[in-house]
Amino acid sequence: MNEKEIEVAVTDGMLTLTWAKRQETERKDKDYYLSEREYGSFKRSFALPDSIDIDKISADIAKGVFTITLPKKQEAKAAAKKVEVMAAS
C-alpha cells in the first residue's frame, strides 16, 4: 500500500477512504510466458462528530501503516468540565 493508492475525502460530515490497487506482472522466458494481473479496491465511509476540526484532518502512511488524525475543535476541548463528587448524606 502506498500514498498514491489511497484517497481520503471529507464531504458533508462524512470521512471517506478509498483504496484501489492495480498490479500487472509480465515475464518472458525461452520456454514460457507469464502474465499476471491483480486488482483490488475498497471504500469505507464514517460519520464525523461535530467536534472534529475538518480543516486540520491529516493522513500519513509509514511502513505499511495508514494513520488518520482527527483533531478536535478548540471549543470541544474547552467544553470539558470537572464535576465534584459529593458524599451522600
N, C-alpha and C positions, 0 to 999 in steps of 0.2 A: 504494500500500500504506500502511495506517495501523495504529496500535496496536489499534484495535477489530476488525480483521480477522484478527489473529494470536493464537493460543493456544499457550502453552508450558507443558508439564506434565512432571513427573518422577514416574515410578511404577516401583517395583521395579528401580531402577538403569537405567531407560530414559528418555532425554530425547525427548519427542515434540513436534514442531512441526506445527501445523495452521493452514492459511490458507484462508479462504473469502471470495470476493468476489461481491457481487451488485450490479449496477448497472442501473437502468432509466432510459431517456430517453423523453420524450414531447414531441412538438412538433405544435402545431396551427396551420394557416395557412388562408387563404381557399381555396387550391387543393389542399391535401393534408393528410394526417395521417400523422405518423411515430411509430412506437413501436418502440424497440429494447430488448433485454434481453441482458445479459451475465452469465454465470455461470462461475465457475472455482474450483477448490479443489485443494489438495494436502495430503498428510500424510506426514511422514518421521519415523522413529524411529532413535535412535542409542544404543548401549550405552555407559554411562558407566563409566570405570575407578573402582576403589575409592578412589583417591587424591583424587577430587573432593569438595569440601565442598558437599553438596547444599543446605544452608541458605543459602549465600551466592551461589547462581547468580542472575545478573541478566540482563535483556534490555532493549534500548532500540532505538528507530528514529529516525533523523535524516536528512533529505533523501533518503528512499527507501532508506537502507542500514540493514539489520537486523543488530544485533550481539548475540551472546550471550557473556557472560563466565562461564567455568567455573574458579573459583579452586581451587587445591589445598589439601588439609588441611595444617595446620601440621606434623603428623607426617611427611607425604610430603615436605615441603620440608626438614625436618631429617634425613631419611634419606639425603641425598646425602653421598657420601664421596669424598675425593680419593685417588687411587691413585698411589703413587710409581712412576715408570718407572725401572727399573734397567738398567744396561748389561750386556750378555751377557758372560760370561767365556770 
